[in-house]
C-alpha cells in the first residue's frame, strides 16, 4: 500500500540574513479509482465480523460484559465469541470426592453459554485450561492475573472422561442441531507460554488427539480443530499429523498480531512493516494449506489485532479505522473467519484496569465507551456481499443485492506521523449524474473518543457526566451528502481516516 511521508523543505540560503525556510506541508495525495457499478464481481462474505474474542469465560457473567456484547452485536451482528478458560477452576467444573472419583459441575458453564445464546451468539469453544485436580502434584501456572494452569493432564483417562462428559452435557442441554454449529478448538497458543508440555509440539499433538477423538465419540457432527498457535505456526505440521495418524481435523486455526516479528512468523529477517504483518501471515498460512494434503480445509484466524501489547496510540486511536479496512481488503479470500481480539475491555489478563483508555484490545472501553475501532466495525458492516475490482491497498468497492454501491476508502498513516490528506476520485460507470452519495467517517473529527478523553484531562475514573460525554463523542454523526457529477465522486480523507460511501 501507499503511505505519505513528511517532507522537509531545503533551507534557502539568504545573503542578508540566514533564516531557515519553514517546513513544507506534505503534498496531498490524489488517486483515481474506476468502478463499473453493474460489472461482474466476486463473493465477499463478511469474514472479519463473524467472530470476536474476549478474555476468559467467567467474565461473561458480568453485567458490563453482556452490555458490551449487545452493543457490538448491534454494530457487527457477529455470530461467535471465543474466550479462554472454560475449564478453569474458577468455573468449578471439575473436582474429586473423598474417594477420588470425579465430580462434574456445569452450573457456571451453563450460565456462560446461556448468556451468549440469549443474544444470538454461539460459543467458539476454546478447550482450556487444565483443572488442578487433573494437572498433577506440581501444576504449572501461566502468568496472567487469574493464573490458569497450563500443565498437560497427569492422567489422560481423567482428561478423556472430562471432555466426553463436557461434550455430552452440551449436547443434552442444547441439542445436537445447535451444538453441531459450534466450533471446538483445542487449547490456546501451545507454541509459546500457554502450554507446559515438552516437547511442545509433540505433547500438544497428544492432547489434541485425545481431545478430538473424545469429542467425536460423543457425536461425529462436533467440529474440532487447532492448533490455535501464536505467530502463524505449526499449520503444515498439524495437517500432516492429522492425515498420517487419522486424527479428526475439521479446521485449522492460528493467530498473529501486527507487531509480531518476521523472525517469529517467517523465521527470517525479511522486512515487514507492522501494518502489513497480519496480511503477510494470513497469506503465508493460506499458501501452506494450498500445498498441503488438505488444500481445502477451512482456515480460522482465531486471534488478530494491530498489536499484542497495550499501545494506547494504536488500539484506542483512529488508526484502527484505516488499519482494519486495509487488513480486511488484503485478507479477503484467504480465511473463512478472522476473530478480532477482542470486543470489550472487560478484560483482566493483566489485572483490573485502572483507566478506561490504556491501549486495551477491546473495541469498547470501560463503562461501555465505544472506541474508534467500534465505529470502524459499524461502518464496515455496511459493505455489500459482492466485491468489485479496485486496488486492494486503496479501497474496498462492494455492491449490495439491491444494487447499492458501498465503498470504503482510507488514509493509513502511522500514529504521530505528519502526513497529508488523500483525495480520491471514483469514476463511477453506470451511476447517473445527479445521484447522491452518503458518506460517513471515522477520523479526528468523527468518533475520536481517545482525544475527547485526553481533552478532559485523562481521568482515571470518569464521572457519570464524563462517561455520557465520551459516549456522545463516539457518535460519528449523520451522513454527509456528495453529488455525483459527470459520473465522478470525489472526497478527501485526512490522515488516519476511514470513509464509507453509499451510492444508491
Buried (B, 14 or more C-beta within 10 A) or exposed (E): BEBBEEEEEEEEEEEEEEEEEEEEEBEEBEBEBBBBBEBEBEEBEBBBBBBBBBBBBBBBEEEBBBBBBEBBBEBBEBBBBBBBBBBBBBBBBBBEEEEEEBEBEBEBBBEBBEBBEEEEBBBBBBBBBBBBBBBBEEBBBBEBEBBBBBBBBBEBEBBBBBBBBBBBBBBEBBEBEEBBEBBBBBBBBBBBEBBBBEEBBEBBBBBBBBBBBBBBBBBEEBBBBBBBBBBBBBBBBBBEBBEEEEBBBBBBBBBBBBBBEBEBBBEEEEEBEBBBBBBBBBBBBBEBBEEBEBEEBBBBBBBBBBBBEBBBEBBBBBBBBBBBBBBBBBBBEBBBBBBBBBBBBBBBBEEEBEBBBBBBBBBBBBBBBBBBBBBBBBBBBBBBBBBBBBEBBBBBBBBBEEEBBBBBBBBBBBEEEBBBBBBBBBBBEEBEEEBEBBBBBBBBEBBBBBBBBEEBEEBEEBEEEBBEBBBEBBEBEEBEEBEBEEBBBBBBBBBBBBBBBBBE
